[in-house]
Amino acid sequence: MPRAKNKVASRERRRKFLKLAKGFWGRRKNVWTIAKHHIEKALQYQYRDRRLRKRNFRRLWIIRINAACRQNGTTYSRFMGALRQKNIEINRKILADFAMNQPDYFAKLVEFALN
């Protein structure tokens, strides 16, 4: 009796995996053993960087808020502390947007929080 290798399923499994390698350069996109390694690595980076992106954006928002606070004569920590004391719950993303796009509104917010 011949040995069964289940060629149909094997080919389909490889085809699905190689589809993920679309856009890779050189043999990474079409040679199974090389593509497999690079796809696994790419998926690891993808998982890691979904978390890193959140960290990086939070850092960016804090930098923008701090710069706007200093233009209004205070610091980031004093401003955030004052907001917390007044029970004003605006997240950093929105505050950074106000700081960049509506500086007059942000100045009023700083004035209100500190007084």
Secondary structure as GFF3:
##gff-version 3
##sequence-region A 1 115
A	DSSP	alpha_helix	7	20	.	.	.	ID=ss1
A	DSSP	three_ten_helix	26	29	.	.	.	ID=ss2
A	DSSP	alpha_helix	32	71	.	.	.	ID=ss3
A	DSSP	alpha_helix	76	85	.	.	.	ID=ss4
A	DSSP	alpha_helix	92	101	.	.	.	ID=ss5
A	DSSP	alpha_helix	103	114	.	.	.	ID=ss6
###
